C-alpha cells in the first residue's frame, strides 16, 4: 500500500480521529530540504482530524548560529552545561527555527502558535558541576495546549522554558516531547530523527515492547531509547522513532502496517482473534499474492463467509498482517491447520510459529486428537518449526481426502498427534 493511497489511510482514521500526536523534530530535520514535505504530511494528519503538537530541537541550528557569532557552545543538546553565551545563541537559533516551522505550516493553510507552555527549573549542580542555564521541565500547561488544539491550531514548542520569575532555560527537546505527550495523554509520540530507527546488534529494531527495549537498551545506539521507555511507562501507548529525512516517511509510519522505523509499545499490541464475517474481504486481500503464487489454496468468498468462524487474524495495532484457519472434523477427532499466512513485511519474526501454536492450543481445547496440514511450499517450515511429520493420504478424514484428490495440487500431507 502506498502511504498516499486514501483508501489505505482511511482504515486507520477511526482509531486516530481527535487523538493527539506529539511529533518531536530533531533540529537537523527542520534544516533539511525535505522538511517542507514533512510539514505536508502534518497537514494530511490535520485534515483527518488528528491533533498534532510539534516539539523541535535546536542542536544543529545552535552550532550554525554559534559559528556565525564566533562562539564556542558549551552544550548542543540541552543536557550539559549551558553558559551565558550558549543560552543567547540558543534563544536566537530556536526563534529562527520556530519562524521557519510557522512559515511552513502557514504555507499548508495550517494555523499554528509558538507556545510558551513550559515551566522549568534549573537542572542544578550534578556531581559538583553547575549546569547553569540548563533546565528541566517542571510543568506543562496542558489546559492551554488543549485549548489550542481544540481551536485547530498546531502548537509549536521550542527547547526553551522559563521559571515564571524571568529566567530562561535551555531544555532537552526529547525531554520536552515526553513531558508534553504525558500531559496531553497523547496516543503517539513520534521522534523524527536523521536515523532509520533504534539499532540493536547491527540491525534496526522494527517493533518491541517497552520491556524488550529496556533489555536491549545498552546496545540500542540512540539517545531516544530512554525517552521511549519513559513515555511508554508513563502511559503513552506508542512511541515511534523514524527517519524524518525520508519523503512521506511520517505517513508511511502512521498509515501502514510495515512502517519505516522503530515502534515501541507500552500496552497490548499483538493479538490473535477470531475473524468476523466482515473480515473475509480483508483476508482475501492480504493473501491474494500467496494464492496467485499457489502457496495457499484458492477459496471462494462464499465458502469463506460460510465458515468464517474457522479463521483467525493476527493483528498489529488492530491491523491484520497474518492469518490461519482451523477446520474441524469432529467425527474423526481431527482438525486441519490451513490458510497460514504472514505478510512479507513481518516475516522472520516468529509470527508463523505463534499462529501454529495458537491453532494447536485451540485444537487441544476442543478435544481434537490430531492436526493435519496440506502444503505445497511451506512443508519444511511446518516440519522444522511446528513439529509436524509427513504422512500419507489415508491419515486424513475421508471427507478431506476426497477434496484433496479433487484439487490436483499434490500437496504434501503432514500431521501432528496431540495425545
PyMOL commands that set and color helices and strands:
alter all, ss='L'
color gray80, all
select helices_A, chain A and resi 6-16+27-31+35-47+59-69+84-107+142-150+173-183+210-219+224-233+249-254+277-286+288-292+301-306+308-310+330-332+344-346+351-365+379-386+393-395+398-407
alter helices_A, ss='H'
color red, helices_A
select strands_A, chain A and resi 20-25+51-56+111-114+118-122+125-126+129-130+135-140+153-157+160-162+168-170+188-193+199-200+203-204+207-209+238-243+262-265+270-274+311-316+319-329+334-342+370-375+389-390+412-417
alter strands_A, ss='S'
color yellow, strands_A
deselect
rebuild
show_as cartoon
